[in-house]
Amino acid sequence: MVYQAASNGDVNALTSVIREDPSILECCDSEGCTPLMHAVSGRQVDTVKLLLKMGANINMQDAYGRTSLCLATYLGWLEGCVSLLRNGAKHNIPDKNGRLPLHAATAEPDVRLLTVLVQQSNLSEINHQDNEGMTPLHWAAFHNQPQHTQMLLKKGADPTLVDKDFKTALHWAVQSGNRILCSIILSHHQGPSIVNYDDESGKTCVHIAAAAGFSDIINELARVPECNLQAL
């Protein structure tokens, strides 16, 4: 009942239940979700504020290691993220996949969410690698997000980092088939140095582009003097 009240924004019911038994604030459902997390999932900003005022633990993690901020980020809920950050939510708690809210924000088309989190983050957080070795930059390229990619690079994201399959963000950008995205990474001062990196299966970006028939991307890669077209 308390979880439903939280996700529906039933402030009156919540207030009376919690006043009667404040321990309900820390009560978890079968997935480890607290009333605060349910309020976040229901995008109930006033309920979130009320629960925090009543003493809810803002940085508790569910069974998957996700905090309320992490859940709000996966939802792409900008207002909720801003409210949680203002109330002391930590942006640098990884979930069980090793991902920060920063990683999650790369999937959201609205770049403002990523902007808010990047402003809070230091360089090691911007380059934090999840359990797959993927940084937020890798995920931005994977999700085909040129704006997000550009912003992360401006804030110090390192394009030379490789994931567990030895892929750089450029490999993922080529796979996404977006020439502009590839151009953004190649324009970075370290971009040309990664153009010939090969992944775990020995494929360079040129191999990937050729296999997919992305001639515009091959042309983009070929503009880099260091690019090895002999690999074809």
One Martini backbone bead per residue (centre of mass of N, CA, C, O) as a GRO file, in nm:
protein
  232
    1MET     BB    1   0.059   0.062  -0.021
    2VAL     BB    2   0.301   0.258   0.010
    3TYR     BB    3   0.407   0.224  -0.283
    4GLN     BB    4   0.154   0.323  -0.428
    5ALA     BB    5   0.141   0.600  -0.297
    6ALA     BB    6   0.415   0.691  -0.408
    7SER     BB    7   0.360   0.645  -0.723
    8ASN     BB    8   0.081   0.830  -0.704
    9GLY     BB    9   0.105   1.075  -0.493
   10ASP     BB   10  -0.015   1.004  -0.193
   11VAL     BB   11   0.045   1.215   0.052
   12ASN     BB   12  -0.158   1.162   0.284
   13ALA     BB   13  -0.115   0.859   0.322
   14LEU     BB   14   0.189   0.870   0.370
   15THR     BB   15   0.202   1.056   0.613
   16SER     BB   16   0.034   0.882   0.812
   17VAL     BB   17   0.204   0.620   0.796
   18ILE     BB   18   0.484   0.746   0.878
   19ARG     BB   19   0.403   0.873   1.148
   20GLU     BB   20   0.335   0.596   1.272
   21ASP     BB   21   0.595   0.459   1.084
   22PRO     BB   22   0.914   0.554   1.002
   23SER     BB   23   1.038   0.273   0.898
   24ILE     BB   24   0.902   0.276   0.611
   25LEU     BB   25   1.119   0.441   0.458
   26GLU     BB   26   1.316   0.159   0.462
   27CYS     BB   27   1.129  -0.010   0.307
   28CYS     BB   28   1.135  -0.313   0.114
   29ASP     BB   29   1.094  -0.477  -0.153
   30SER     BB   30   1.176  -0.751  -0.352
   31GLU     BB   31   1.384  -0.525  -0.509
   32GLY     BB   32   1.475  -0.299  -0.290
   33CYS     BB   33   1.245  -0.087  -0.281
   34THR     BB   34   1.155   0.219  -0.190
   35PRO     BB   35   0.938   0.469  -0.165
   36LEU     BB   36   1.123   0.666  -0.315
   37MET     BB   37   1.156   0.489  -0.570
   38HIS     BB   38   0.852   0.490  -0.638
   39ALA     BB   39   0.830   0.795  -0.675
   40VAL     BB   40   1.028   0.804  -0.908
   41SER     BB   41   0.883   0.600  -1.099
   42GLY     BB   42   0.620   0.810  -1.086
   43ARG     BB   43   0.715   1.110  -1.106
   44GLN     BB   44   0.700   1.238  -0.790
   45VAL     BB   45   0.819   1.525  -0.679
   46ASP     BB   46   0.660   1.588  -0.414
   47THR     BB   47   0.708   1.310  -0.284
   48VAL     BB   48   1.010   1.319  -0.279
   49LYS     BB   49   1.032   1.569  -0.098
   50LEU     BB   50   0.874   1.455   0.141
   51LEU     BB   51   1.050   1.202   0.203
   52LEU     BB   52   1.306   1.366   0.259
   53LYS     BB   53   1.187   1.537   0.491
   54MET     BB   54   1.122   1.258   0.659
   55GLY     BB   55   1.415   1.081   0.608
   56ALA     BB   56   1.505   0.962   0.359
   57ASN     BB   57   1.730   0.755   0.195
   58ILE     BB   58   1.888   0.868  -0.091
   59ASN     BB   59   2.136   0.624  -0.120
   60MET     BB   60   1.988   0.385  -0.163
   61GLN     BB   61   1.988   0.038  -0.271
   62ASP     BB   62   1.898  -0.193  -0.470
   63ALA     BB   63   1.931  -0.516  -0.593
   64TYR     BB   64   2.101  -0.355  -0.844
   65GLY     BB   65   2.238  -0.083  -0.715
   66ARG     BB   66   2.017   0.134  -0.731
   67THR     BB   67   1.941   0.449  -0.713
   68SER     BB   68   1.732   0.708  -0.736
   69LEU     BB   69   1.907   0.856  -0.944
   70CYS     BB   70   1.938   0.623  -1.137
   71LEU     BB   71   1.636   0.585  -1.199
   72ALA     BB   72   1.585   0.875  -1.303
   73THR     BB   73   1.786   0.848  -1.538
   74TYR     BB   74   1.658   0.604  -1.686
   75LEU     BB   75   1.388   0.779  -1.725
   76GLY     BB   76   1.462   1.085  -1.798
   77TRP     BB   77   1.427   1.264  -1.518
   78LEU     BB   78   1.518   1.577  -1.468
   79GLU     BB   79   1.366   1.693  -1.221
   80GLY     BB   80   1.444   1.460  -1.031
   81CYS     BB   81   1.751   1.486  -1.046
   82VAL     BB   82   1.774   1.774  -0.943
   83SER     BB   83   1.634   1.726  -0.671
   84LEU     BB   84   1.830   1.507  -0.565
   85LEU     BB   85   2.094   1.670  -0.584
   86ARG     BB   86   1.998   1.904  -0.393
   87ASN     BB   87   1.956   1.661  -0.157
   88GLY     BB   88   2.237   1.469  -0.180
   89ALA     BB   89   2.289   1.303  -0.417
   90LYS     BB   90   2.486   1.058  -0.539
   91HIS     BB   91   2.667   1.026  -0.860
   92ASN     BB   92   2.903   0.781  -0.765
   93ILE     BB   93   2.711   0.519  -0.764
   94PRO     BB   94   2.735   0.205  -0.848
   95ASP     BB   95   2.610  -0.052  -0.990
   96LYS     BB   96   2.622  -0.396  -1.062
   97ASN     BB   97   2.746  -0.294  -1.357
   98GLY     BB   98   2.922  -0.025  -1.292
   99ARG     BB   99   2.711   0.205  -1.319
  100LEU     BB  100   2.641   0.527  -1.369
  101PRO     BB  101   2.432   0.780  -1.428
  102LEU     BB  102   2.607   0.874  -1.667
  103HIS     BB  103   2.557   0.626  -1.841
  104ALA     BB  104   2.243   0.646  -1.847
  105ALA     BB  105   2.226   0.941  -1.984
  106THR     BB  106   2.308   0.847  -2.285
  107ALA     BB  107   2.007   0.740  -2.363
  108GLU     BB  108   1.908   1.030  -2.346
  109PRO     BB  109   1.822   1.263  -2.576
  110ASP     BB  110   1.840   1.471  -2.354
  111VAL     BB  111   2.130   1.650  -2.273
  112ARG     BB  112   2.066   1.783  -1.992
  113LEU     BB  113   2.111   1.542  -1.807
  114LEU     BB  114   2.413   1.508  -1.862
  115THR     BB  115   2.498   1.794  -1.786
  116VAL     BB  116   2.426   1.781  -1.486
  117LEU     BB  117   2.626   1.540  -1.421
  118VAL     BB  118   2.893   1.656  -1.533
  119GLN     BB  119   2.907   1.903  -1.336
  120GLN     BB  120   2.960   1.690  -1.085
  121SER     BB  121   3.211   1.569  -1.233
  122ASN     BB  122   3.495   1.406  -1.257
  123LEU     BB  123   3.730   1.259  -1.451
  124SER     BB  124   3.699   0.966  -1.336
  125GLU     BB  125   3.389   0.960  -1.386
  126ILE     BB  126   3.387   1.019  -1.693
  127ASN     BB  127   3.598   0.745  -1.713
  128HIS     BB  128   3.416   0.529  -1.614
  129GLN     BB  129   3.420   0.177  -1.588
  130ASP     BB  130   3.248  -0.081  -1.638
  131ASN     BB  131   3.222  -0.427  -1.643
  132GLU     BB  132   3.280  -0.384  -1.973
  133GLY     BB  133   3.464  -0.110  -2.000
  134MET     BB  134   3.251   0.118  -2.021
  135THR     BB  135   3.201   0.434  -2.095
  136PRO     BB  136   3.011   0.701  -2.152
  137LEU     BB  137   3.129   0.730  -2.439
  138HIS     BB  138   3.059   0.453  -2.541
  139TRP     BB  139   2.750   0.483  -2.491
  140ALA     BB  140   2.703   0.729  -2.673
  141ALA     BB  141   2.789   0.576  -2.930
  142PHE     BB  142   2.595   0.336  -2.906
  143HIS     BB  143   2.335   0.549  -2.897
  144ASN     BB  144   2.378   0.772  -3.109
  145GLN     BB  145   2.520   1.058  -2.959
  146PRO     BB  146   2.666   1.340  -3.055
  147GLN     BB  147   2.620   1.549  -2.827
  148HIS     BB  148   2.723   1.375  -2.592
  149THR     BB  149   3.002   1.322  -2.707
  150GLN     BB  150   3.100   1.613  -2.723
  151MET     BB  151   3.070   1.683  -2.423
  152LEU     BB  152   3.258   1.465  -2.305
  153LEU     BB  153   3.513   1.558  -2.456
  154LYS     BB  154   3.517   1.849  -2.337
  155LYS     BB  155   3.531   1.711  -2.029
  156GLY     BB  156   3.764   1.459  -2.075
  157ALA     BB  157   3.717   1.232  -2.246
  158ASP     BB  158   3.867   0.913  -2.334
  159PRO     BB  159   3.915   0.769  -2.658
  160THR     BB  160   4.142   0.534  -2.577
  161LEU     BB  161   3.951   0.365  -2.439
  162VAL     BB  162   3.880   0.022  -2.360
  163ASP     BB  163   3.706  -0.249  -2.368
  164LYS     BB  164   3.673  -0.593  -2.335
  165ASP     BB  165   3.684  -0.586  -2.675
  166PHE     BB  166   3.876  -0.343  -2.761
  167LYS     BB  167   3.682  -0.102  -2.776
  168THR     BB  168   3.611   0.195  -2.889
  169ALA     BB  169   3.407   0.455  -2.946
  170LEU     BB  170   3.461   0.442  -3.253
  171HIS     BB  171   3.357   0.162  -3.306
  172TRP     BB  172   3.064   0.232  -3.217
  173ALA     BB  173   3.020   0.463  -3.418
  174VAL     BB  174   3.051   0.292  -3.671
  175GLN     BB  175   2.824   0.087  -3.601
  176SER     BB  176   2.596   0.316  -3.608
  177GLY     BB  177   2.639   0.488  -3.892
  178ASN     BB  178   2.760   0.780  -3.795
  179ARG     BB  179   2.945   1.022  -3.931
  180ILE     BB  180   2.935   1.256  -3.726
  181LEU     BB  181   3.024   1.093  -3.482
  182CYS     BB  182   3.301   1.018  -3.597
  183SER     BB  183   3.401   1.309  -3.645
  184ILE     BB  184   3.405   1.397  -3.348
  185ILE     BB  185   3.624   1.195  -3.255
  186LEU     BB  186   3.843   1.265  -3.476
  187SER     BB  187   3.866   1.577  -3.382
  188HIS     BB  188   4.009   1.489  -3.163
  189HIS     BB  189   4.337   1.494  -3.063
  190GLN     BB  190   4.311   1.158  -3.023
  191GLY     BB  191   4.169   1.035  -3.268
  192PRO     BB  192   4.395   0.943  -3.475
  193SER     BB  193   4.527   0.728  -3.269
  194ILE     BB  194   4.255   0.518  -3.304
  195VAL     BB  195   4.196   0.434  -3.606
  196ASN     BB  196   4.381   0.141  -3.581
  197TYR     BB  197   4.235  -0.003  -3.381
  198ASP     BB  198   4.193  -0.328  -3.251
  199ASP     BB  199   3.998  -0.564  -3.169
  200GLU     BB  200   3.960  -0.879  -3.052
  201SER     BB  201   3.909  -0.966  -3.374
  202GLY     BB  202   4.097  -0.750  -3.549
  203LYS     BB  203   3.915  -0.495  -3.585
  204THR     BB  204   3.875  -0.217  -3.747
  205CYS     BB  205   3.697   0.050  -3.846
  206VAL     BB  206   3.725  -0.017  -4.145
  207HIS     BB  207   3.613  -0.302  -4.133
  208ILE     BB  208   3.333  -0.231  -4.020
  209ALA     BB  209   3.247  -0.036  -4.247
  210ALA     BB  210   3.281  -0.236  -4.483
  211ALA     BB  211   3.089  -0.465  -4.382
  212ALA     BB  212   2.838  -0.244  -4.376
  213GLY     BB  213   2.865  -0.024  -4.617
  214PHE     BB  214   3.012   0.256  -4.505
  215SER     BB  215   3.136   0.483  -4.714
  216ASP     BB  216   3.126   0.754  -4.556
  217ILE     BB  217   3.307   0.645  -4.321
  218ILE     BB  218   3.553   0.572  -4.482
  219ASN     BB  219   3.604   0.863  -4.577
  220GLU     BB  220   3.639   0.979  -4.293
  221LEU     BB  221   3.881   0.799  -4.210
  222ALA     BB  222   4.065   0.878  -4.466
  223ARG     BB  223   4.125   1.177  -4.363
  224VAL     BB  224   4.322   1.030  -4.192
  225PRO     BB  225   4.652   0.988  -4.237
  226GLU     BB  226   4.680   0.722  -4.042
  227CYS     BB  227   4.501   0.557  -4.210
  228ASN     BB  228   4.457   0.204  -4.277
  229LEU     BB  229   4.364   0.082  -4.598
  230GLN     BB  230   4.518  -0.194  -4.628
  231ALA     BB  231   4.319  -0.368  -4.453
  232LEU     BB  232   4.116  -0.426  -4.704
   0.00000   0.00000   0.00000
